[in-house]
Amino acid sequence: MITLKRRPALAVLVGTFLAVGAACAAQSQDESSPAAVRSTPGPGGVATIPFTSVRVWFNEETDLAQSSLALAGPDGSLSLVGVHSMGEGDLMAAVSGAVVPGDHTLTWTAVSADGATATGDVRFTVVEAEADPAPDGDGAQAPGDRD
């Protein structure tokens, strides 16, 4: 019988083999999980009011029935309706209700066809749209003026 106490080189070899095997298993699991590759709004991005939809693209198709999106702003959670996919490895939803300026977080959970699950979030800021300047300073047109 070979014992690892008598064979230090064998113990190091077995330990190294086990560590490399565990690292490879973890790496292959990570590669099979869905990963976000792009979003609208983007990470650290700025969206203007009216803010009407969110969308996240992934490196693979997701199981729509098991995947989800959630949106939270300075006033708490916002309602997302009609979560769907445009068939581009994405999840998309309409924002329902009043969106206020401030920091927002879009949280996603994506489940791949083989059941691998990944979660993440996208943080962005919502701001009021800048008003267009009035043509004559006060917005009034002189009689007979045309656009």
Secondary structure, 3 states (H helix, E strand, C coil): CCCCCCCHHHHHHHHHHHHHHHHHHHHHHHHHCCCEEEEECCCCCEEEECCCEEEEEECCCECCCCCEEEEEECCEEEEEEEEECCCCCEEEEEEECCCCCEEEEEEEEEEECCCCEEEEEEEEEEEECCCCCCCCCCCCCCCCCCC
